[in-house]
Amino acid sequence: MLQKSLVSNPLLLLDDVMSELDEEHRESVLSFVYQGIQTVITTTNLGYFSKEFLGRSKVVSFDA
């Protein structure tokens, strides 16, 4: 895996990417993230994510 060749863990930032993808491609992205990659995902719709995924994640929300 990529992490073995790096001194520190990389950070993957996905800025509202889920709104641009269909369900099949969203699942592909989440499968990649499930491999243990440190990831920050921004979204305006938590409905794109399964309850299982949200349960394994730290969700931070900002109210306007």
PQR file of N, CA, C, O and H, with PARSE charges and radii, in Angstrom:
ATOM      1  N   MET A   1       0.843  -1.188   0.000 -0.4000 1.5000
ATOM      2  CA  MET A   1       0.000   0.000   0.000 -0.0000 2.0000
ATOM      3  C   MET A   1       0.879   1.238   0.000  0.5500 1.7000
ATOM      4  O   MET A   1       2.043   1.176   0.396 -0.5500 1.4000
ATOM      5  N   LEU A   2       0.342   2.341  -0.432 -0.4000 1.5000
ATOM      6  CA  LEU A   2       1.051   3.599  -0.539 -0.0000 2.0000
ATOM      7  C   LEU A   2       1.655   4.033   0.784  0.5500 1.7000
ATOM      8  O   LEU A   2       2.762   4.570   0.805 -0.5500 1.4000
ATOM      9  H   LEU A   2      -0.604   2.392  -0.753  0.4000 1.0000
ATOM     10  N   GLN A   3       0.951   3.812   1.893 -0.4000 1.5000
ATOM     11  CA  GLN A   3       1.413   4.277   3.197 -0.0000 2.0000
ATOM     12  C   GLN A   3       2.765   3.692   3.578  0.5500 1.7000
ATOM     13  O   GLN A   3       3.536   4.346   4.280 -0.5500 1.4000
ATOM     14  H   GLN A   3       0.051   3.375   1.876  0.4000 1.0000
ATOM     15  N   LYS A   4       3.069   2.489   3.137 -0.4000 1.5000
ATOM     16  CA  LYS A   4       4.325   1.839   3.497 -0.0000 2.0000
ATOM     17  C   LYS A   4       5.521   2.583   2.934  0.5500 1.7000
ATOM     18  O   LYS A   4       6.616   2.481   3.486 -0.5500 1.4000
ATOM     19  H   LYS A   4       2.443   1.958   2.566  0.4000 1.0000
ATOM     20  N   SER A   5       5.347   3.314   1.869 -0.4000 1.5000
ATOM     21  CA  SER A   5       6.455   4.016   1.240 -0.0000 2.0000
ATOM     22  C   SER A   5       6.587   5.471   1.699  0.5500 1.7000
ATOM     23  O   SER A   5       7.530   6.154   1.301 -0.5500 1.4000
ATOM     24  H   SER A   5       4.457   3.397   1.421  0.4000 1.0000
ATOM     25  N   LEU A   6       5.678   5.946   2.511 -0.4000 1.5000
ATOM     26  CA  LEU A   6       5.697   7.328   2.963 -0.0000 2.0000
ATOM     27  C   LEU A   6       6.104   7.418   4.426  0.5500 1.7000
ATOM     28  O   LEU A   6       5.902   6.480   5.197 -0.5500 1.4000
ATOM     29  H   LEU A   6       4.911   5.391   2.834  0.4000 1.0000
ATOM     30  N   VAL A   7       6.673   8.547   4.798 -0.4000 1.5000
ATOM     31  CA  VAL A   7       7.057   8.781   6.180 -0.0000 2.0000
ATOM     32  C   VAL A   7       5.830   9.031   7.046  0.5500 1.7000
ATOM     33  O   VAL A   7       5.768   8.558   8.181 -0.5500 1.4000
ATOM     34  H   VAL A   7       6.837   9.309   4.172  0.4000 1.0000
ATOM     35  N   SER A   8       4.855   9.767   6.524 -0.4000 1.5000
ATOM     36  CA  SER A   8       3.626  10.032   7.273 -0.0000 2.0000
ATOM     37  C   SER A   8       2.423   9.624   6.425  0.5500 1.7000
ATOM     38  O   SER A   8       2.529   9.471   5.208 -0.5500 1.4000
ATOM     39  H   SER A   8       4.906  10.151   5.603  0.4000 1.0000
ATOM     40  N   ASN A   9       1.292   9.454   7.079 -0.4000 1.5000
ATOM     41  CA  ASN A   9       0.073   9.055   6.373 -0.0000 2.0000
ATOM     42  C   ASN A   9      -0.445  10.200   5.515  0.5500 1.7000
ATOM     43  O   ASN A   9      -0.536  11.333   5.988 -0.5500 1.4000
ATOM     44  H   ASN A   9       1.206   9.579   8.067  0.4000 1.0000
ATOM     45  N   PRO A  10      -0.786   9.921   4.258 -0.5600 1.5000
ATOM     46  CA  PRO A  10      -1.351  10.971   3.406  0.2800 2.0000
ATOM     47  C   PRO A  10      -2.784  11.304   3.826  0.5500 1.7000
ATOM     48  O   PRO A  10      -3.446  10.513   4.497 -0.5500 1.4000
ATOM     49  N   LEU A  11      -3.243  12.470   3.425 -0.4000 1.5000
ATOM     50  CA  LEU A  11      -4.607  12.905   3.679 -0.0000 2.0000
ATOM     51  C   LEU A  11      -5.295  13.087   2.336  0.5500 1.7000
ATOM     52  O   LEU A  11      -4.820  13.832   1.478 -0.5500 1.4000
ATOM     53  H   LEU A  11      -2.705  13.113   2.880  0.4000 1.0000
ATOM     54  N   LEU A  12      -6.419  12.400   2.162 -0.4000 1.5000
ATOM     55  CA  LEU A  12      -7.216  12.530   0.952 -0.0000 2.0000
ATOM     56  C   LEU A  12      -8.369  13.474   1.249  0.5500 1.7000
ATOM     57  O   LEU A  12      -9.159  13.217   2.158 -0.5500 1.4000
ATOM     58  H   LEU A  12      -6.805  11.795   2.859  0.4000 1.0000
ATOM     59  N   LEU A  13      -8.477  14.555   0.500 -0.4000 1.5000
ATOM     60  CA  LEU A  13      -9.561  15.522   0.672 -0.0000 2.0000
ATOM     61  C   LEU A  13     -10.497  15.423  -0.524  0.5500 1.7000
ATOM     62  O   LEU A  13     -10.087  15.641  -1.664 -0.5500 1.4000
ATOM     63  H   LEU A  13      -7.836  14.763  -0.238  0.4000 1.0000
ATOM     64  N   LEU A  14     -11.755  15.094  -0.254 -0.4000 1.5000
ATOM     65  CA  LEU A  14     -12.779  14.989  -1.295 -0.0000 2.0000
ATOM     66  C   LEU A  14     -13.832  16.060  -1.017  0.5500 1.7000
ATOM     67  O   LEU A  14     -14.623  15.931  -0.083 -0.5500 1.4000
ATOM     68  H   LEU A  14     -12.088  14.918   0.672  0.4000 1.0000
ATOM     69  N   ASP A  15     -13.840  17.107  -1.823 -0.4000 1.5000
ATOM     70  CA  ASP A  15     -14.722  18.248  -1.612 -0.0000 2.0000
ATOM     71  C   ASP A  15     -15.998  18.087  -2.424  0.5500 1.7000
ATOM     72  O   ASP A  15     -16.013  18.325  -3.632 -0.5500 1.4000
ATOM     73  H   ASP A  15     -13.197  17.212  -2.582  0.4000 1.0000
ATOM     74  N   ASP A  16     -17.064  17.681  -1.753 -0.4000 1.5000
ATOM     75  CA  ASP A  16     -18.399  17.528  -2.334 -0.0000 2.0000
ATOM     76  C   ASP A  16     -18.405  16.658  -3.590  0.5500 1.7000
ATOM     77  O   ASP A  16     -19.165  16.914  -4.524 -0.5500 1.4000
ATOM     78  H   ASP A  16     -17.052  17.487  -0.772  0.4000 1.0000
ATOM     79  N   VAL A  17     -17.572  15.649  -3.607 -0.4000 1.5000
ATOM     80  CA  VAL A  17     -17.454  14.780  -4.779 -0.0000 2.0000
ATOM     81  C   VAL A  17     -18.686  13.884  -4.959  0.5500 1.7000
ATOM     82  O   VAL A  17     -19.029  13.536  -6.089 -0.5500 1.4000
ATOM     83  H   VAL A  17     -16.955  15.441  -2.848  0.4000 1.0000
ATOM     84  N   MET A  18     -19.349  13.508  -3.871 -0.4000 1.5000
ATOM     85  CA  MET A  18     -20.462  12.567  -3.960 -0.0000 2.0000
ATOM     86  C   MET A  18     -21.622  13.108  -4.781  0.5500 1.7000
ATOM     87  O   MET A  18     -22.331  12.336  -5.427 -0.5500 1.4000
ATOM     88  H   MET A  18     -19.070  13.790  -2.953  0.4000 1.0000
ATOM     89  N   SER A  19     -21.830  14.417  -4.769 -0.4000 1.5000
ATOM     90  CA  SER A  19     -22.945  14.998  -5.523 -0.0000 2.0000
ATOM     91  C   SER A  19     -22.728  14.903  -7.029  0.5500 1.7000
ATOM     92  O   SER A  19     -23.673  15.049  -7.804 -0.5500 1.4000
ATOM     93  H   SER A  19     -21.255  15.045  -4.245  0.4000 1.0000
ATOM     94  N   GLU A  20     -21.501  14.662  -7.441 -0.4000 1.5000
ATOM     95  CA  GLU A  20     -21.181  14.576  -8.866 -0.0000 2.0000
ATOM     96  C   GLU A  20     -21.187  13.147  -9.397  0.5500 1.7000
ATOM     97  O   GLU A  20     -21.014  12.931 -10.596 -0.5500 1.4000
ATOM     98  H   GLU A  20     -20.733  14.543  -6.811  0.4000 1.0000
ATOM     99  N   LEU A  21     -21.386  12.158  -8.504 -0.4000 1.5000
ATOM    100  CA  LEU A  21     -21.280  10.755  -8.893 -0.0000 2.0000
ATOM    101  C   LEU A  21     -22.615  10.033  -8.785  0.5500 1.7000
ATOM    102  O   LEU A  21     -23.470  10.409  -7.983 -0.5500 1.4000
ATOM    103  H   LEU A  21     -21.526  12.333  -7.529  0.4000 1.0000
ATOM    104  N   ASP A  22     -22.788   8.993  -9.599 -0.4000 1.5000
ATOM    105  CA  ASP A  22     -23.953   8.137  -9.437 -0.0000 2.0000
ATOM    106  C   ASP A  22     -23.666   7.146  -8.301  0.5500 1.7000
ATOM    107  O   ASP A  22     -22.547   7.089  -7.792 -0.5500 1.4000
ATOM    108  H   ASP A  22     -22.094   8.688 -10.250  0.4000 1.0000
ATOM    109  N   GLU A  23     -24.672   6.373  -7.911 -0.4000 1.5000
ATOM    110  CA  GLU A  23     -24.545   5.485  -6.759 -0.0000 2.0000
ATOM    111  C   GLU A  23     -23.406   4.481  -6.913  0.5500 1.7000
ATOM    112  O   GLU A  23     -22.678   4.220  -5.956 -0.5500 1.4000
ATOM    113  H   GLU A  23     -25.581   6.419  -8.325  0.4000 1.0000
ATOM    114  N   GLU A  24     -23.250   3.926  -8.089 -0.4000 1.5000
ATOM    115  CA  GLU A  24     -22.181   2.936  -8.319 -0.0000 2.0000
ATOM    116  C   GLU A  24     -20.796   3.542  -8.096  0.5500 1.7000
ATOM    117  O   GLU A  24     -19.930   2.918  -7.485 -0.5500 1.4000
ATOM    118  H   GLU A  24     -23.841   4.139  -8.867  0.4000 1.0000
ATOM    119  N   HIS A  25     -20.597   4.747  -8.589 -0.4000 1.5000
ATOM    120  CA  HIS A  25     -19.296   5.393  -8.429 -0.0000 2.0000
ATOM    121  C   HIS A  25     -19.083   5.884  -6.995  0.5500 1.7000
ATOM    122  O   HIS A  25     -17.949   5.906  -6.517 -0.5500 1.4000
ATOM    123  H   HIS A  25     -21.301   5.254  -9.086  0.4000 1.0000
ATOM    124  N   ARG A  26     -20.152   6.275  -6.307 -0.4000 1.5000
ATOM    125  CA  ARG A  26     -20.026   6.625  -4.882 -0.0000 2.0000
ATOM    126  C   ARG A  26     -19.527   5.425  -4.091  0.5500 1.7000
ATOM    127  O   ARG A  26     -18.639   5.544  -3.248 -0.5500 1.4000
ATOM    128  H   ARG A  26     -21.073   6.257  -6.695  0.4000 1.0000
ATOM    129  N   GLU A  27     -20.116   4.264  -4.378 -0.4000 1.5000
ATOM    130  CA  GLU A  27     -19.706   3.045  -3.684 -0.0000 2.0000
ATOM    131  C   GLU A  27     -18.240   2.719  -3.965  0.5500 1.7000
ATOM    132  O   GLU A  27     -17.533   2.250  -3.073 -0.5500 1.4000
ATOM    133  H   GLU A  27     -20.839   4.167  -5.063  0.4000 1.0000
ATOM    134  N   SER A  28     -17.781   2.958  -5.172 -0.4000 1.5000
ATOM    135  CA  SER A  28     -16.375   2.725  -5.514 -0.0000 2.0000
ATOM    136  C   SER A  28     -15.450   3.634  -4.705  0.5500 1.7000
ATOM    137  O   SER A  28     -14.416   3.194  -4.203 -0.5500 1.4000
ATOM    138  H   SER A  28     -18.355   3.339  -5.897  0.4000 1.0000
ATOM    139  N   VAL A  29     -15.832   4.896  -4.585 -0.4000 1.5000
ATOM    140  CA  VAL A  29     -15.028   5.839  -3.799 -0.0000 2.0000
ATOM    141  C   VAL A  29     -14.987   5.389  -2.338  0.5500 1.7000
ATOM    142  O   VAL A  29     -13.921   5.388  -1.722 -0.5500 1.4000
ATOM    143  H   VAL A  29     -16.672   5.254  -4.992  0.4000 1.0000
ATOM    144  N   LEU A  30     -16.129   5.010  -1.783 -0.4000 1.5000
ATOM    145  CA  LEU A  30     -16.166   4.596  -0.381 -0.0000 2.0000
ATOM    146  C   LEU A  30     -15.397   3.298  -0.159  0.5500 1.7000
ATOM    147  O   LEU A  30     -14.804   3.115   0.904 -0.5500 1.4000
ATOM    148  H   LEU A  30     -16.995   5.010  -2.283  0.4000 1.0000
ATOM    149  N   SER A  31     -15.393   2.402  -1.129 -0.4000 1.5000
ATOM    150  CA  SER A  31     -14.598   1.180  -1.022 -0.0000 2.0000
ATOM    151  C   SER A  31     -13.118   1.522  -0.931  0.5500 1.7000
ATOM    152  O   SER A  31     -12.375   0.891  -0.178 -0.5500 1.4000
ATOM    153  H   SER A  31     -15.875   2.550  -1.992  0.4000 1.0000
ATOM    154  N   PHE A  32     -12.698   2.506  -1.687 -0.4000 1.5000
ATOM    155  CA  PHE A  32     -11.311   2.966  -1.638 -0.0000 2.0000
ATOM    156  C   PHE A  32     -10.994   3.558  -0.265  0.5500 1.7000
ATOM    157  O   PHE A  32      -9.946   3.272   0.314 -0.5500 1.4000
ATOM    158  H   PHE A  32     -13.301   3.018  -2.298  0.4000 1.0000
ATOM    159  N   VAL A  33     -11.895   4.374   0.246 -0.4000 1.5000
ATOM    160  CA  VAL A  33     -11.702   5.013   1.552 -0.0000 2.0000
ATOM    161  C   VAL A  33     -11.670   3.967   2.665  0.5500 1.7000
ATOM    162  O   VAL A  33     -10.928   4.128   3.634 -0.5500 1.4000
ATOM    163  H   VAL A  33     -12.747   4.606  -0.224  0.4000 1.0000
ATOM    164  N   TYR A  34     -12.465   2.893   2.542 -0.4000 1.5000
ATOM    165  CA  TYR A  34     -12.520   1.825   3.541 -0.0000 2.0000
ATOM    166  C   TYR A  34     -11.180   1.119   3.710  0.5500 1.7000
ATOM    167  O   TYR A  34     -10.996   0.390   4.684 -0.5500 1.4000
ATOM    168  H   TYR A  34     -13.068   2.763   1.755  0.4000 1.0000
ATOM    169  N   GLN A  35     -10.248   1.315   2.796 -0.4000 1.5000
ATOM    170  CA  GLN A  35      -8.945   0.670   2.893 -0.0000 2.0000
ATOM    171  C   GLN A  35      -8.067   1.291   3.981  0.5500 1.7000
ATOM    172  O   GLN A  35      -6.916   0.889   4.154 -0.5500 1.4000
ATOM    173  H   GLN A  35     -10.397   1.908   2.005  0.4000 1.0000
ATOM    174  N   GLY A  36      -8.600   2.258   4.704 -0.4000 1.5000
ATOM    175  CA  GLY A  36      -7.876   2.845   5.820 -0.0000 2.0000
ATOM    176  C   GLY A  36      -7.144   4.124   5.478  0.5500 1.7000
ATOM    177  O   GLY A  36      -6.228   4.529   6.194 -0.5500 1.4000
ATOM    178  H   GLY A  36      -9.535   2.584   4.563  0.4000 1.0000
ATOM    179  N   ILE A  37      -7.536   4.758   4.402 -0.4000 1.5000
ATOM    180  CA  ILE A  37      -6.895   6.004   4.003 -0.0000 2.0000
ATOM    181  C   ILE A  37      -7.510   7.144   4.803  0.5500 1.7000
ATOM    182  O   ILE A  37      -8.732   7.276   4.871 -0.5500 1.4000
ATOM    183  H   ILE A  37      -8.280   4.429   3.820  0.4000 1.0000
ATOM    184  N   GLN A  38      -6.661   7.964   5.407 -0.4000 1.5000
ATOM    185  CA  GLN A  38      -7.134   9.118   6.167 -0.0000 2.0000
ATOM    186  C   GLN A  38      -7.825  10.077   5.185  0.5500 1.7000
ATOM    187  O   GLN A  38      -7.193  10.587   4.260 -0.5500 1.4000
ATOM    188  H   GLN A  38      -5.669   7.857   5.352  0.4000 1.0000
ATOM    189  N   THR A  39      -9.118  10.315   5.393 -0.4000 1.5000
ATOM    190  CA  THR A  39      -9.906  11.043   4.393 -0.0000 2.0000
ATOM    191  C   THR A  39     -10.810  12.076   5.053  0.5500 1.7000
ATOM    192  O   THR A  39     -11.387  11.838   6.114 -0.5500 1.4000
ATOM    193  H   THR A  39      -9.632   9.901   6.144  0.4000 1.0000
ATOM    194  N   VAL A  40     -10.917  13.221   4.404 -0.4000 1.5000
ATOM    195  CA  VAL A  40     -11.891  14.248   4.778 -0.0000 2.0000
ATOM    196  C   VAL A  40     -12.819  14.396   3.579  0.5500 1.7000
ATOM    197  O   VAL A  40     -12.373  14.654   2.461 -0.5500 1.4000
ATOM    198  H   VAL A  40     -10.448  13.415   3.542  0.4000 1.0000
ATOM    199  N   ILE A  41     -14.124  14.229   3.831 -0.4000 1.5000
ATOM    200  CA  ILE A  41     -15.119  14.364   2.763 -0.0000 2.0000
ATOM    201  C   ILE A  41     -16.092  15.474   3.159  0.5500 1.7000
ATOM    202  O   ILE A  41     -16.686  15.425   4.236 -0.5500 1.4000
ATOM    203  H   ILE A  41     -14.486  14.020   4.739  0.4000 1.0000
ATOM    204  N   THR A  42     -16.253  16.465   2.299 -0.4000 1.5000
ATOM    205  CA  THR A  42     -17.262  17.490   2.549 -0.0000 2.0000
ATOM    206  C   THR A  42     -18.516  17.132   1.763  0.5500 1.7000
ATOM    207  O   THR A  42     -18.437  16.555   0.678 -0.5500 1.4000
ATOM    208  H   THR A  42     -15.770  16.504   1.424  0.4000 1.0000
ATOM    209  N   THR A  43     -19.667  17.478   2.316 -0.4000 1.5000
ATOM    210  CA  THR A  43     -20.931  17.201   1.634 -0.0000 2.0000
ATOM    211  C   THR A  43     -22.028  18.095   2.211  0.5500 1.7000
ATOM    212  O   THR A  43     -21.918  18.597   3.330 -0.5500 1.4000
ATOM    213  H   THR A  43     -19.731  17.947   3.197  0.4000 1.0000
ATOM    214  N   THR A  44     -23.060  18.277   1.442 -0.4000 1.5000
ATOM    215  CA  THR A  44     -24.253  18.955   1.942 -0.0000 2.0000
ATOM    216  C   THR A  44     -25.382  17.954   2.139  0.5500 1.7000
ATOM    217  O   THR A  44     -26.492  18.335   2.511 -0.5500 1.4000
ATOM    218  H   THR A  44     -23.149  17.869   0.533  0.4000 1.0000
ATOM    219  N   ASN A  45     -25.103  16.655   1.889 -0.4000 1.5000
ATOM    220  CA  ASN A  45     -26.142  15.634   1.967 -0.0000 2.0000
ATOM    221  C   ASN A  45     -25.571  14.343   2.569  0.5500 1.7000
ATOM    222  O   ASN A  45     -24.893  13.582   1.878 -0.5500 1.4000
ATOM    223  H   ASN A  45     -24.201  16.345   1.587  0.4000 1.0000
ATOM    224  N   LEU A  46     -25.844  14.102   3.845 -0.4000 1.5000
ATOM    225  CA  LEU A  46     -25.369  12.871   4.481 -0.0000 2.0000
ATOM    226  C   LEU A  46     -26.073  11.632   3.936  0.5500 1.7000
ATOM    227  O   LEU A  46     -25.641  10.512   4.206 -0.5500 1.4000
ATOM    228  H   LEU A  46     -26.395  14.720   4.406  0.4000 1.0000
ATOM    229  N   GLY A  47     -27.142  11.815   3.179 -0.4000 1.5000
ATOM    230  CA  GLY A  47     -27.874  10.707   2.586 -0.0000 2.0000
ATOM    231  C   GLY A  47     -27.061   9.912   1.567  0.5500 1.7000
ATOM    232  O   GLY A  47     -27.444   8.804   1.191 -0.5500 1.4000
ATOM    233  H   GLY A  47     -27.493  12.726   2.960  0.4000 1.0000
ATOM    234  N   TYR A  48     -25.951  10.473   1.126 -0.4000 1.5000
ATOM    235  CA  TYR A  48     -25.077   9.753   0.199 -0.0000 2.0000
ATOM    236  C   TYR A  48     -24.312   8.629   0.890  0.5500 1.7000
ATOM    237  O   TYR A  48     -23.714   7.785   0.223 -0.5500 1.4000
ATOM    238  H   TYR A  48     -25.640  11.373   1.432  0.4000 1.0000
ATOM    239  N   PHE A  49     -24.327   8.612   2.224 -0.4000 1.5000
ATOM    240  CA  PHE A  49     -23.506   7.679   2.984 -0.0000 2.0000
ATOM    241  C   PHE A  49     -24.381   6.701   3.759  0.5500 1.7000
ATOM    242  O   PHE A  49     -25.437   7.065   4.275 -0.5500 1.4000
ATOM    243  H   PHE A  49     -24.813   9.298   2.766  0.4000 1.0000
ATOM    244  N   SER A  50     -23.925   5.457   3.833 -0.4000 1.5000
ATOM    245  CA  SER A  50     -24.667   4.442   4.581 -0.0000 2.0000
ATOM    246  C   SER A  50     -24.539   4.702   6.080  0.5500 1.7000
ATOM    247  O   SER A  50     -23.616   5.383   6.526 -0.5500 1.4000
ATOM    248  H   SER A  50     -23.067   5.161   3.414  0.4000 1.0000
ATOM    249  N   LYS A  51     -25.474   4.153   6.846 -0.4000 1.5000
ATOM    250  CA  LYS A  51     -25.396   4.267   8.308 -0.0000 2.0000
ATOM    251  C   LYS A  51     -24.114   3.625   8.822  0.5500 1.7000
ATOM    252  O   LYS A  51     -23.506   4.111   9.775 -0.5500 1.4000
ATOM    253  H   LYS A  51     -26.224   3.600   6.483  0.4000 1.0000
ATOM    254  N   GLU A  52     -23.707   2.525   8.183 -0.4000 1.5000
ATOM    255  CA  GLU A  52     -22.461   1.852   8.571 -0.0000 2.0000
ATOM    256  C   GLU A  52     -21.262   2.784   8.377  0.5500 1.7000
ATOM    257  O   GLU A  52     -20.413   2.903   9.261 -0.5500 1.4000
ATOM    258  H   GLU A  52     -24.201   2.130   7.409  0.4000 1.0000
ATOM    259  N   PHE A  53     -21.198   3.432   7.237 -0.4000 1.5000
ATOM    260  CA  PHE A  53     -20.085   4.344   6.960 -0.0000 2.0000
ATOM    261  C   PHE A  53     -20.079   5.496   7.954  0.5500 1.7000
ATOM    262  O   PHE A  53     -19.031   5.844   8.498 -0.5500 1.4000
ATOM    263  H   PHE A  53     -21.887   3.335   6.519  0.4000 1.0000
ATOM    264  N   LEU A  54     -21.241   6.086   8.193 -0.4000 1.5000
ATOM    265  CA  LEU A  54     -21.323   7.208   9.135 -0.0000 2.0000
ATOM    266  C   LEU A  54     -20.966   6.767  10.548  0.5500 1.7000
ATOM    267  O   LEU A  54     -20.379   7.537  11.308 -0.5500 1.4000
ATOM    268  H   LEU A  54     -22.092   5.804   7.751  0.4000 1.0000
ATOM    269  N   GLY A  55     -21.320   5.526  10.907 -0.4000 1.5000
ATOM    270  CA  GLY A  55     -20.991   5.007  12.228 -0.0000 2.0000
ATOM    271  C   GLY A  55     -19.499   4.840  12.444  0.5500 1.7000
ATOM    272  O   GLY A  55     -19.021   4.919  13.576 -0.5500 1.4000
ATOM    273  H   GLY A  55     -21.797   4.901  10.289  0.4000 1.0000
ATOM    274  N   ARG A  56     -18.764   4.609  11.371 -0.4000 1.5000
ATOM    275  CA  ARG A  56     -17.310   4.443  11.450 -0.0000 2.0000
ATOM    276  C   ARG A  56     -16.576   5.764  11.270  0.5500 1.7000
ATOM    277  O   ARG A  56     -15.347   5.803  11.315 -0.5500 1.4000
ATOM    278  H   ARG A  56     -19.152   4.544  10.452  0.4000 1.0000
ATOM    279  N   SER A  57     -17.318   6.843  11.067 -0.4000 1.5000
ATOM    280  CA  SER A  57     -16.724   8.126  10.727 -0.0000 2.0000
ATOM    281  C   SER A  57     -16.940   9.146  11.848  0.5500 1.7000
ATOM    282  O   SER A  57     -17.807   8.983  12.707 -0.5500 1.4000
ATOM    283  H   SER A  57     -18.316   6.812  11.030  0.4000 1.0000
ATOM    284  N   LYS A  58     -16.146  10.170  11.810 -0.4000 1.5000
ATOM    285  CA  LYS A  58     -16.385  11.326  12.674 -0.0000 2.0000
ATOM    286  C   LYS A  58     -17.069  12.368  11.807  0.5500 1.7000
ATOM    287  O   LYS A  58     -16.496  12.847  10.829 -0.5500 1.4000
ATOM    288  H   LYS A  58     -15.442  10.302  11.112  0.4000 1.0000
ATOM    289  N   VAL A  59     -18.295  12.717  12.168 -0.4000 1.5000
ATOM    290  CA  VAL A  59     -19.063  13.682  11.386 -0.0000 2.0000
ATOM    291  C   VAL A  59     -19.037  15.021  12.112  0.5500 1.7000
ATOM    292  O   VAL A  59     -19.390  15.118  13.288 -0.5500 1.4000
ATOM    293  H   VAL A  59     -18.761  12.328  12.962  0.4000 1.0000
ATOM    294  N   VAL A  60     -18.614  16.043  11.390 -0.4000 1.5000
ATOM    295  CA  VAL A  60     -18.569  17.402  11.925 -0.0000 2.0000
ATOM    296  C   VAL A  60     -19.515  18.230  11.078  0.5500 1.7000
ATOM    297  O   VAL A  60     -19.400  18.243   9.852 -0.5500 1.4000
ATOM    298  H   VAL A  60     -18.328  15.965  10.435  0.4000 1.0000
ATOM    299  N   SER A  61     -20.448  18.920  11.714 -0.4000 1.5000
ATOM    300  CA  SER A  61     -21.375  19.749  10.927 -0.0000 2.0000
ATOM    301  C   SER A  61     -21.256  21.209  11.361  0.5500 1.7000
ATOM    302  O   SER A  61     -20.946  21.518  12.512 -0.5500 1.4000
ATOM    303  H   SER A  61     -20.541  18.909  12.709  0.4000 1.0000
ATOM    304  N   PHE A  62     -21.508  22.074  10.419 -0.4000 1.5000
ATOM    305  CA  PHE A  62     -21.473  23.508  10.647 -0.0000 2.0000
ATOM    306  C   PHE A  62     -22.823  24.070  10.275  0.5500 1.7000
ATOM    307  O   PHE A  62     -23.308  23.854   9.165 -0.5500 1.4000
ATOM    308  H   PHE A  62     -21.760  21.823   9.485  0.4000 1.0000
ATOM    309  N   ASP A  63     -23.422  24.775  11.180 -0.4000 1.5000
ATOM    310  CA  ASP A  63     -24.719  25.413  10.910 -0.0000 2.0000
ATOM    311  C   ASP A  63     -24.478  26.858  10.467  0.5500 1.7000
ATOM    312  O   ASP A  63     -23.632  27.565  11.015 -0.5500 1.4000
ATOM    313  H   ASP A  63     -23.029  24.951  12.082  0.4000 1.0000
ATOM    314  N   ALA A  64     -25.231  27.263   9.479 -0.4000 1.5000
ATOM    315  CA  ALA A  64     -25.085  28.625   8.956 -0.0000 2.0000
ATOM    316  C   ALA A  64     -25.813  29.608   9.819  0.5500 1.7000
ATOM    317  O   ALA A  64     -25.803  30.806   9.535 -0.5500 1.4000
ATOM    318  H   ALA A  64     -25.918  26.688   9.034  0.4000 1.0000
TER
END
